[in-house]
């Protein structure tokens, strides 16, 4: 019985930590069930802008050569 008194303080810390973790995990489940509005992804918006710029540049490069004046036609 005397040895049990020495062991109890040593077990109080891990048991207390386990209980706190369990209560914290239980509490976080309630907050995650609420639907939060989705935030627009700023990287996706920037990627869309860059894709549009690349498409515009490609159309300029692929333009017919007749539209570009050369030295001989000036």
N, C-alpha and C positions, 0 to 999 in steps of 0.2 A: 504494500500500500504506500510506503514511503517513496518507492521508486516511481510510482504513478504521479506523484506530486512534482517530480523532476521532469517527467516526460510531457505533462500537459502544457506548460508554457512553450515548449519546443513545437508542439503540434498546433498551438493556437494560431501562429502566424500563417502556415500554409493553408489551414482550414479557413481562416478568415479571408485570405486572399482568394481562395477558390469561391467562397460565397460572394465576395464583392464582384468577381468576374461574372458569376452567374447572374447576379442581379443587374449588372450593367448590360449584359447581352439581352436579358429579358426586356429591359427598358428600351433598348434601341430598336427592337422589333416593332414596338408601337409607333415610333416616330417614322419608320420607313414605310408604313402602310398608307400614310397620307400621300396623295398624289400631288407632286409639285410640278408646276409648269416647266416644260422643257426650255432650257436656255438655248438660243441659237449659237451654233458653234462658230466663233470668229474665224477659225482657220478654214472652215468649209466655205464661208463667204469670200474670203480672200482667194481661195483656190478657184472659185467660180469666176471671179474678176480676172485672174491671171489666165484662165482658159479662154475667156472671151478675147483678151488681148492677143493671145497666141493665134487664135482663129483669124482675127483681123489682120495680123501681120502676115499670115500665110496667104490670105487672099490678095494682099498687096504684092507679095513676091511672085505669086502665080499669075499676075495680071499679064495680058498679052503684051508682047514687046513692041507692037505698033503704037501703043499709047505712050511709050517713053520716047522722047525725042533723042536722036543721036547727033553726033557731031556732023555727019554728012548731010543731014536734012536741015540744018540751021542755016 
